[in-house]
């Protein structure tokens, strides 16, 4: 049983990203969207410290949806600068 537990732990390490989420899952996307929002809004300048290009690309695409915090923030900044 201990061997099975070790093998599962090793598999989890391969399947999870550095923050413990399954890459490209909805939860992962929402987490990184929030992290990028916190960074862009100046609330946490270290929020994307562990982000890779993969996270950036995923959030950039997700920003096109109304659910994205980062996307809404970007839209609000565009609106403020277009006046």
N, C-alpha and C positions, 0 to 999 in steps of 0.2 A: 504494500500500500504506500509506503514511503517513496518507493521508486516512481509510482504513478504520480504522486504529488509533486515530486521534483520535475518530472517531465511536463506536467501541466504548467508549472511555474515558468519553465523555460519557454514553452509555447506562448504563454501570455506575454512574455518579454518580447517576443518576435511580433506578436499581433497588436500590441498597444504602442501608442506614441509616448514621448517623454513625460506627458502629464497623465498617462494612464487611460487614455480614451482610444477607442477603435477608430483608426483613420477613416475618414470619409463617411462616418455615421452621422446621423442628424445631430446627435448630442455633441460630437466632435466639432461639427460645423458651427453650431450655436455657441460653443465655448470659444472658438477662435474668432468668431464674429464679435463677440463681446470683448475679447482681449484687444482686437484691433480698434474697436470703438473707444475703449478706455485709453489706449495709446493716442489715437487721433484727437480725442477731446482734451488731452492733457491731464486726465485724472490719474493715470498710472503710466509713467514713461518706461517702466520696465515690463509692461504687460506682454509685449511680444518678444521678449528676450529669447525665449525658446522656440520661436516660430521659424519654420523653414520656408523655402520657396513654395513648397507644396501647400502649406497653410495659406500663404499669401494669395496664391492662384485661386484656391477654393473660395476664400472670402471675397476676392475680387469678383468672381462670378456670382456668388450669393448676394453681393451688394446690389444686384439688379432687382432683387425681390423685395416686396414691401415688408417682409419679416426681418430684414437685416438691420441691425442697429448701426452698423458701420455705413451701410447704404443710406439710411435716413440722415445720418450725420453729414455725409458728403453732400447730399441733396440740400440740406439746410445751409451748408457753407456756400454752395453755388448760388442759392437764392439770396444770401446776404451780400455776396459780391456782385450780383447782377443789377443791384439798385443804382 
